[in-house]
Structure formats: C-alpha cells, structure tokens
Amino acid sequence: MAASVSRRALEHEVGEIRALEAALAATGSRGGSYSLRIDRHYRRVMAMLEPRIAWLTRRYGLGNWREDAAQACAIGIYRAVGSWEPERAGFSTLVHWQMRGELQALRHRVMLDRRPAARAAAARTVSMFRDDGRTVGELAELDDREALPGTERQAADAMAGALLRHLLDRIGSPARERAIVEAAVFAPDGGLDLPEKTREKHRQIVRRTFRNCAKVAADPVGSSQVSSRNAPSW
C-alpha cells in the first residue's frame, strides 16, 4: 500500500509539473511565478526519489562520485518528466530506467578503461616486477598511449562539470533550470524528442544562464548580485 501511495504521489507531482509547463508555454514571457512553482515540484520529485538515487549510485559503484551521480540522475528525471506517457507506463518505471541509463553512461566515463589497449597496459605493468634487464626509469615510462586522450578528456569533463556546478550555485540557479543546463552541456542529444517549442524555451534558459555565469566569472566581487531569479522571466 505504501509503495502504491508513493507512486501516486510521485505521479501527482509530475502531473503538476507538466500542467505548469504547459501553462508557462502559453504565457510567453510572463511566467515567473510558474517557473518558481515548477522548481518547487521538481524539488519534491527529487526528494521522493532520493532513496532510489542513493541505491542506484551504490549499485553502479559510484560512491566516490556522488555529486556527479546526483547530477546524472537529475538529468534522467528531467528527461523522464518530459517524455512520460501515462497510458504506456508508470512514471516510477520510466524514471528508474532513465536514471540507470545516465548512471551507466557516467560509469563508462569515470571507471578504468576496459579496452584491449588498457588491458595490455595492465599486462605490461605486471611485467615491471620481472627481471628483464630494464632500468627503473625505463619501466616508469611505460604507459597506455591509446588511453591517454580518453583520460585527458575525462579529466577535462570533470573540471568543466565542477566549474559549471560552482557557477550555477553562485547565481542561485533553480533546480529545474540546472537540470536543463546540465543536460544541454553534458548530454546535448537527449532532448531531441521534445517538441520544438519546448526546445526553444530550453535554449533561452541555457543562453540566459550562460550570460549570468559569464557575469559571475568576469566580476567575482559583484557576482553575488547576479542571480537567475533576477533575470528577465520567460
């Protein structure tokens, strides 16, 4: 019974989000109050799904990347809200698979490379303990040159993600807008199934957020006065 009530409460929140987003789309640029209400419902959805997010994070071995995992799950939730078809499946089922997909992609990015080249590098590492006549300096130069670009790319993505989250914190970006911006940056192909009008609204949010982030980065002293809530509503 409790699980059924929880599912109904979750779907009620999602239904409220979708209804408010439809109303927001109809109001054009006069939707500030709608945005605040949508963000409030998104926070409730995140709170309801927090135990499942924690469980999935452990399941995928991402305990050392909890912040990245939470970001990935937020993107999954945002996509699930946009693509849910009540007549086909319950929201709980859809969001579970969406979050799993995002966490699986994250795990591929952060875990050790499992390609044949990486396994070969591991084999060469084992050979360092053998007496084959090479010096310590020569052994130290062993590396996986094919994996290096991927490692550098992962490091760059991690740095970009940390900087983006820091700037979004500084401008006080609402949860819903954070999810939209992070999805646009880290998974740009994920919203292709959304209606064109919705995609245009999201592009406006991303452009406005980037402008505010640029102001914060350029003027750290006065950045506390820059907030997405002070920006023109859409």
C-alpha positions in Angstrom: 0.0 0.0 0.0 2.8 2.4 0.9 4.5 1.8 -2.4 1.3 2.5 -4.3 0.7 5.7 -2.4 4.3 6.8 -3.1 3.9 6.1 -6.8 0.6 8.1 -6.9 2.3 11.0 -5.0 5.2 10.9 -7.4 3.0 10.9 -10.5 0.9 13.7 -9.0 4.0 15.9 -8.7 5.0 15.1 -12.3 1.5 15.9 -13.5 1.7 19.2 -11.7 5.0 20.0 -13.5 3.6 19.1 -16.9 0.5 21.2 -16.3 2.5 24.2 -15.2 4.9 23.8 -18.1 2.0 23.8 -20.5 0.6 26.9 -18.8 4.1 28.5 -18.9 4.4 27.9 -22.6 1.1 29.7 -23.1 2.1 32.7 -21.1 5.2 33.5 -23.2 7.5 35.9 -21.2 5.1 36.4 -18.3 5.8 33.1 -16.4 8.0 34.0 -13.4 5.5 32.5 -10.9 5.1 29.4 -13.0 8.9 28.8 -13.0 9.0 29.0 -9.2 6.2 26.6 -8.8 7.7 24.2 -11.3 11.0 24.3 -9.5 9.2 23.6 -6.2 7.6 20.4 -7.7 10.9 19.3 -9.2 12.5 19.6 -5.7 9.7 17.4 -4.3 10.3 14.8 -7.0 14.0 14.8 -6.3 13.3 14.3 -2.6 10.9 11.4 -3.3 13.5 9.7 -5.5 16.5 10.4 -3.2 16.5 6.8 -1.7 16.4 5.3 -5.1 19.2 7.7 -6.3 21.3 6.6 -3.4 20.6 2.9 -4.1 21.4 3.2 -7.8 24.6 5.2 -7.0 25.8 2.3 -4.9 24.6 -0.3 -7.4 26.7 1.3 -10.1 29.8 1.6 -7.9 29.7 5.4 -8.0 30.1 6.1 -4.3 33.2 8.2 -4.9 31.3 10.3 -7.5 28.1 11.0 -5.6 27.9 14.6 -6.8 28.3 13.5 -10.4 25.8 10.7 -9.9 23.2 13.1 -8.4 23.7 15.4 -11.5 23.2 12.4 -13.8 20.1 11.4 -12.0 18.7 14.9 -12.2 19.2 14.8 -16.0 17.4 11.4 -16.1 14.5 12.8 -14.0 14.2 15.9 -16.2 14.1 13.7 -19.3 11.6 11.3 -17.8 9.2 14.2 -16.9 9.4 15.4 -20.5 8.8 12.0 -22.1 6.4 10.3 -19.8 3.3 8.8 -21.4 0.9 7.8 -18.6 -1.0 5.4 -20.8 2.1 3.4 -21.6 3.9 3.0 -18.3 4.1 4.3 -14.7 6.4 7.2 -14.1 8.3 5.3 -11.4 9.3 2.7 -14.0 10.3 5.2 -16.6 12.4 7.4 -14.3 14.1 4.3 -12.9 15.4 3.3 -16.4 16.2 6.9 -17.3 18.4 7.3 -14.2 20.0 3.9 -14.8 20.9 5.0 -18.4 22.5 8.2 -17.2 24.4 6.4 -14.4 25.7 3.8 -16.8 27.0 6.4 -19.1 28.6 8.2 -16.1 30.3 4.9 -15.0 31.7 4.4 -18.5 33.3 7.9 -18.3 34.8 7.6 -14.8 35.7 4.0 -14.4 39.0 2.5 -15.6 39.2 2.0 -19.3 38.4 -1.6 -20.2 39.5 -1.6 -23.9 42.1 -4.1 -25.1 44.8 -1.4 -25.1 44.2 -0.8 -21.4 44.3 -4.5 -20.6 47.6 -4.6 -22.5 48.9 -1.8 -20.4 47.9 -3.7 -17.3 49.9 -6.7 -18.6 52.9 -4.5 -19.1 52.6 -3.2 -15.6 52.7 -6.7 -14.3 55.9 -7.2 -16.3 57.5 -4.4 -14.3 58.1 -6.9 -11.5 60.1 -9.2 -13.7 63.8 -9.1 -14.1 64.0 -8.4 -17.8 67.1 -6.1 -17.7 65.3 -2.7 -18.0 66.0 0.1 -15.6 63.5 1.6 -13.2 63.5 4.8 -15.4 62.6 2.7 -18.5 59.8 0.9 -16.6 58.4 4.2 -15.3 57.9 5.4 -18.9 55.5 2.5 -19.7 52.0 3.9 -20.4 48.9 3.3 -22.4 49.2 5.9 -25.2 45.9 5.0 -26.7 44.1 5.5 -23.4 45.7 8.9 -22.7 43.4 11.0 -24.9 40.4 9.4 -23.1 41.9 10.0 -19.7 42.5 13.7 -20.6 39.0 14.0 -21.9 37.5 12.6 -18.7 39.6 15.0 -16.6 38.5 17.9 -18.7 34.8 16.9 -18.4 35.2 16.6 -14.6 36.8 20.0 -14.4 34.1 21.6 -16.6 31.4 19.9 -14.6 32.8 21.2 -11.3 33.1 24.7 -12.7 29.6 24.7 -14.1 28.1 23.5 -10.8 30.1 26.2 -8.9 28.8 28.9 -11.2 25.2 27.6 -11.0 25.5 27.7 -7.2 26.8 31.3 -7.4 23.9 32.6 -9.5 21.3 30.6 -7.5 20.0 28.6 -10.4 16.7 26.8 -9.7 16.8 23.0 -9.7 14.7 22.7 -12.9 16.9 25.2 -14.8 20.1 23.5 -13.5 18.8 20.2 -15.0 18.1 21.8 -18.3 21.5 23.5 -18.5 23.4 20.4 -17.4 21.6 18.3 -19.9 22.4 20.7 -22.7 26.1 20.7 -21.7 26.7 17.1 -20.9 24.1 15.3 -23.0 23.1 17.6 -25.9 21.3 14.9 -27.9 19.0 13.8 -25.1 16.2 16.4 -25.8 15.7 15.7 -29.5 12.3 14.1 -28.8 10.9 17.2 -27.1 8.6 19.5 -29.0 10.3 22.3 -30.9 8.6 25.0 -28.8 9.9 23.3 -25.6 13.4 23.0 -27.0 13.3 26.7 -27.9 12.3 27.6 -24.3 15.2 25.4 -23.0 17.6 27.2 -25.4 16.5 30.5 -23.9 17.1 29.2 -20.4 20.6 28.0 -21.4 21.6 31.2 -23.1 20.3 33.3 -20.1 22.1 31.1 -17.6 25.3 31.2 -19.5 25.1 35.1 -19.6 24.7 35.1 -15.9 27.5 32.6 -15.4 29.8 34.8 -17.6 29.0 37.8 -15.4 29.9 35.9 -12.3 33.2 34.7 -13.8 34.1 38.1 -15.1 33.2 40.1 -11.9 33.6 37.8 -8.8 33.4 40.8 -6.5 29.9 41.8 -7.6 28.8 38.4 -8.6 26.5 38.0 -5.5 24.1 40.4 -7.1 23.7 38.3 -10.2 21.0 35.7 -9.9 18.9 33.7 -12.4 15.9 34.8 -10.3 16.8 38.5 -11.1 17.0 37.8 -14.8 14.0 38.6 -17.1 11.4 35.8 -16.8 10.4 33.9 -19.9 
